[in-house]
Amino acid sequence: MMTTNENTPTNENAELVPPCFACPKCGQREMDHLICDDDGESVACQTCGTNYAVTQLD
């Protein structure tokens, strides 16, 4: 049985976002579990339900 933590994807083939864009509550980084709104300014984490603002990297 595979155990996971906030830094371990649940799917070994998952596409991960950079750590700076991970969910601030649960640490989710799998792109399929982080839904970005149409304007690209906020993200909804499908794992824990947290909505958070995305800061742009310059």
N, CA and C of each residue as an Amber inpcrd file, in Angstrom:
protein
   174
   0.8410000  -1.1700000   0.0000000   0.0000000   0.0000000   0.0000000
   0.8910000   1.2410000   0.0000000   0.5390000   2.1960000  -0.8440000
   1.3110000   3.4370000  -0.9350000   0.7370000   4.4660000   0.0170000
   1.5960000   5.0550000   0.8070000   1.1500000   6.1510000   1.6630000
   1.5550000   7.4530000   1.0010000   0.7740000   8.4930000   1.2620000
   1.0670000   9.7840000   0.6420000   1.1520000  10.8640000   1.7060000
   1.8340000  11.9220000   1.3620000   1.8370000  13.1300000   2.1780000
   1.6890000  14.2970000   1.2280000   1.8060000  15.4960000   1.7320000
   1.5540000  16.6590000   0.8940000   2.5270000  16.8090000  -0.2680000
   3.6590000  16.1390000  -0.2110000   4.6390000  16.2510000  -1.2820000
   4.6230000  15.0710000  -2.2330000   3.7800000  14.0810000  -1.9900000
   3.7390000  12.8810000  -2.7990000   2.4770000  12.8550000  -3.6510000
   2.6120000  12.8050000  -4.9730000   1.4130000  12.7090000  -5.7970000
   0.7400000  11.3680000  -5.5970000  -0.5780000  11.3390000  -5.6990000
  -1.3010000  10.0820000  -5.5670000  -1.2330000   9.2780000  -6.8590000
  -0.8700000   9.9110000  -7.9480000  -0.7480000   9.2630000  -9.2430000
   0.6830000   9.4790000  -9.7170000   1.4080000   8.4040000  -9.9340000
   2.8230000   8.5500000 -10.2960000   3.0280000   9.2520000 -11.6370000
   2.0070000   9.3120000 -12.4910000   2.1020000   9.9990000 -13.7720000
   1.5010000  11.3980000 -13.7340000   1.1930000  11.8810000 -12.5520000
   0.5300000  13.1780000 -12.4040000   1.4570000  14.3180000 -12.8230000
   0.8380000  15.3390000 -13.4220000   1.5620000  16.5680000 -13.7170000
   1.4570000  17.4490000 -12.4880000   2.5920000  17.8890000 -11.9720000
   2.6210000  18.6870000 -10.7540000   2.8770000  20.1540000 -11.0600000
   2.1840000  21.0160000 -10.3290000   2.4740000  22.4380000 -10.4150000
   3.6900000  22.7140000  -9.5460000   4.3950000  23.8170000  -9.7720000
   5.5240000  24.1590000  -8.9030000   5.0570000  24.3110000  -7.4500000
   5.9170000  24.0280000  -6.4980000   5.5310000  24.1210000  -5.0830000
   4.9230000  25.4630000  -4.6850000   5.3310000  26.5530000  -5.3250000
   4.7920000  27.8680000  -4.9770000   3.3190000  28.0170000  -5.3460000
   2.7920000  27.1390000  -6.1970000   1.3870000  27.1810000  -6.5980000
   0.5520000  26.0940000  -5.9290000   1.1460000  25.3200000  -5.0360000
   0.4280000  24.2530000  -4.3360000  -0.6570000  24.8340000  -3.4300000
  -1.6450000  24.0300000  -3.1210000  -2.7070000  24.4600000  -2.2060000
  -2.0870000  24.8110000  -0.8550000  -2.3880000  25.9890000  -0.3300000
  -1.8020000  26.3950000   0.9440000  -2.3490000  25.6170000   2.1450000
  -3.4760000  24.9560000   1.9900000  -4.0530000  24.2160000   3.1150000
  -3.5750000  22.7670000   3.1580000  -3.6860000  22.0470000   2.0270000
  -3.3570000  20.6180000   2.0480000  -2.0850000  20.2670000   1.2890000
  -1.5210000  21.2310000   0.5460000  -0.2830000  20.9770000  -0.1800000
  -0.4660000  20.2770000  -1.5170000  -1.7000000  20.1070000  -1.9670000
  -1.9560000  19.4290000  -3.2450000  -1.2180000  20.1280000  -4.3690000
  -0.5220000  19.3340000  -5.2080000   0.2200000  19.8730000  -6.3470000
  -0.1930000  19.2570000  -7.6700000  -1.0590000  18.2520000  -7.6400000
  -1.4690000  17.6090000  -8.8900000  -2.3660000  18.5480000  -9.6940000
  -1.9630000  18.8110000 -10.9290000  -2.6780000  19.7490000 -11.7810000
  -4.1540000  19.3770000 -11.9470000  -4.4640000  18.0940000 -12.0150000
  -5.8470000  17.6460000 -12.2020000  -6.7330000  17.9330000 -10.9980000
  -6.1440000  18.2290000  -9.8440000  -6.9080000  18.4960000  -8.6310000
  -6.9660000  19.9800000  -8.2880000  -6.3250000  20.8040000  -9.1000000
  -6.3080000  22.2550000  -8.8860000  -6.9530000  22.9340000 -10.0830000
  -8.1530000  23.4660000  -9.8770000  -8.9280000  24.0530000 -10.9680000
  -8.7690000  25.5690000 -10.9520000  -8.1690000  26.0820000 -12.0050000
  -7.9210000  27.5170000 -12.1380000  -9.1390000  28.1740000 -12.7790000
  -9.5230000  29.3610000 -12.2860000 -10.6630000  30.0660000 -12.8840000
 -10.2800000  30.6190000 -14.2530000 -11.2770000  31.1280000 -14.9820000
 -11.0650000  31.5770000 -16.3590000 -10.0390000  32.6950000 -16.5070000
  -9.9540000  33.5840000 -15.5210000  -8.9960000  34.6830000 -15.6320000
  -7.6210000  34.3410000 -15.0510000  -7.4670000  33.1430000 -14.5240000
  -6.1740000  32.6960000 -14.0210000  -5.7280000  33.3360000 -12.7310000
  -6.6620000  33.9180000 -11.9820000  -6.2900000  34.6150000 -10.7540000
  -6.5520000  33.8230000  -9.4820000  -7.4040000  32.8030000  -9.5540000
  -7.6530000  32.0020000  -8.3520000  -7.7730000  30.5300000  -8.7090000
  -7.5600000  29.7020000  -7.7070000  -7.5530000  28.2570000  -7.8680000
  -8.4660000  27.6400000  -6.8230000  -9.1760000  26.5990000  -7.2250000
  -9.9970000  25.8220000  -6.2980000  -9.3740000  24.4370000  -6.1780000
  -9.0020000  24.0670000  -4.9690000  -8.4250000  22.7540000  -4.7150000
  -9.5640000  21.7450000  -4.5860000  -9.5460000  20.7200000  -5.4350000
 -10.5790000  19.6990000  -5.4210000 -10.3510000  18.6600000  -4.3280000
  -9.2060000  18.7090000  -3.6680000  -8.9120000  17.7730000  -2.5890000
  -9.5130000  18.2330000  -1.2730000  -9.3100000  19.5120000  -0.9200000
  -9.7750000  19.9950000   0.3870000 -10.8190000  21.1030000   0.3010000
 -11.0680000  21.6270000  -0.9210000 -12.0860000  22.6560000  -1.0870000
 -11.6020000  24.0820000  -0.8900000 -10.3280000  24.2730000  -0.6680000
  -9.7820000  25.6130000  -0.4640000  -9.7290000  26.3910000  -1.7740000
 -10.1330000  27.6500000  -1.7320000  -9.9730000  28.5750000  -2.8570000
  -8.8670000  29.5450000  -2.4710000  -7.9260000  29.7730000  -3.3960000
  -6.8270000  30.6770000  -3.0810000  -6.3950000  31.4550000  -4.3090000
  -5.8180000  32.6310000  -4.0540000  -5.3400000  33.5050000  -5.1170000
  -3.9850000  33.0040000  -5.6080000  -3.7710000  33.1890000  -6.8900000
  -2.4950000  32.8030000  -7.5110000  -1.6610000  34.0660000  -7.6670000
  -0.4350000  34.0070000  -7.2360000   0.4770000  35.1360000  -7.4200000
   1.3330000  34.8390000  -8.6540000   1.4500000  35.8150000  -9.5040000
   2.2190000  35.6480000 -10.7390000   3.7120000  35.7670000 -10.4630000
   4.4750000  34.9350000 -11.1250000   5.9340000  35.0180000 -11.0370000
   6.4220000  35.9310000 -12.1490000   7.3100000  36.8440000 -11.8170000
   7.8460000  37.7610000 -12.8360000   9.1850000  37.2830000 -13.3280000
